[in-house]
Amino acid sequence: MTTCVLGAANTLVHCSGHTLSNLELQKLVHIAHMFCMGRNRGEPLVHGQFEAWKLQPGSPRTVSPNQVVWCWRG
């Protein structure tokens, strides 16, 4: 079951109670993606590729390395 990167990120943000930083969100999406590939014989969790960024692997579809994402509680 492959989903879009933003869908996976939104699920993680919601489950965390909107407390994740950009760095934490990128890392958790990447870890979930790799875990899914390991458990499902290479089937990816999200569409697209992760890139090597300065602090962690990241997906430009989730957030760019220089962009700020605000998670509003509502």
Buried (B, 14 or more C-beta within 10 A) or exposed (E): EBBEBBEBBBEBBEEEEEEBEBBBBBBBBBBBBBEBEEEEEEEBBBEBEBEEBEEBBBBBBBBEBEEEBEBEEE
